[in-house]
Amino acid sequence: HGEIRRFVAELAEDLHKWPAYQRFPAEDLVMLADLVVNTVIHLALDLLALPYGEDENEQISRTTKQLRLIMLGAMAWQPDKGAVPAE
């Protein structure tokens, strides 16, 4: 788990450099980074579990969509409220 925590911490630091995420508290950036890292780890495990010669495009496409959803959802996050506003 030490390596994963290190990846999460490094990604959180990198995210803080992006203007869109500079308003986020450190704990929210870590939460976002954790979602991204765990999604990518899940993809790696799925790819390793594929039978030899099976096409990995479906898993890669699904993960790409998941990451897009995570990052776009994060843009709507309101750190001071801890949630996305209800409509």
KATA-V772953 format. One line per field, one symbol per residue. psi: psi as a letter, one per 40 degrees, with the letter a starting at -180 (. if undefined). Layout:
# KATA-V772953
psi=???
This chain:
# KATA-V772953
psi=ddddddddddddddddehddedehidddddddddddddddddddddddehiheihedddddddddddddddddddehgdeeeihii.
